Amino acid sequence: MIDFEQLAFFSISAMILVSAIQVLRCNEIIHSVMWLGLSFIGIAGIFILLNAEYLAIVQILVYAGAITILILFAVMLTRRQIMDQKGGEK
């Protein structure tokens, strides 16, 4: 019989695997970063199941928050410079 913790573990693990695969399969880099953020949130869920609440909070604040936003800003700023060099929109 599967209890709640095992069901939660398998569902969160499936979410992490699907989002990690989508990171690799997406053509748009913005969508890929969003899937990466969902993967980080899933890893925080695994930490919660392991009763490591501090690591879950750090995972959400540092990785899902800061790193994902940093990647998004880098992508947006890089695309702007590439479009300016090609003579695109300003």
Secondary structure as UniProt FT lines:
FT   HELIX           4..25
FT   HELIX           29..49
FT   TURN            50..51
FT   HELIX           53..58
FT   HELIX           59..67
FT   HELIX           68..86
//
